[in-house]
Each structure stands twice: as structure tokens, then as C-alpha cells.
């Protein structure tokens, strides 16, 4: 199965760069434990493909709204900026 994701580098608040990935989880209903497992699997697979990831999150729709699950700082950032444009795909 192909999963869309965005791999982005931004300046952090401390002045360095941060690399993050946001995965398109479509509609997930796995609750926190299911989301945690899916995010860990996708992050691990993406890192194994050679991409650097400091933080990661899932983006999905629930009840007609976009939700985020993952690293707190990244979720806060995405809640303000929205879902990024997908830049890559990964097979899982």
C-alpha cells in the first residue's frame, strides 16, 4: 500500500533546522495505540529509506475535520499551518 507523506525541513525556534514527516493516514480509527503503532511503522520505514526525520505526525480526517497525531510540537505547528503538500510516497 502506498502512503503519501510530506518531508519538510524548517527552521526551528532555536535557530537550527528540523526535518519532519507528515503522513497521510486518510481516516484512521485505531485510537491512540493504533495511531502510535502506525506512526512508528511509517517513521521507521521512512528513516530506513534514508530520509532524516526529527519529528513525525499523522494527518487524517475524523468527523469531517482534519486531525493530527504525533510529536506534540509538530502537531501544534500543523494545527496552525494546516496539512502540507505531499512530496513523497512510501510503500508499506
PyMOL commands that set and color helices and strands:
alter all, ss='L'
color gray80, all
select helices_A, chain A and resi 31-48+72-81
alter helices_A, ss='H'
color red, helices_A
select strands_A, chain A and resi 2-11+17-24+55-62+65-70+88-91
alter strands_A, ss='S'
color yellow, strands_A
deselect
rebuild
show_as cartoon
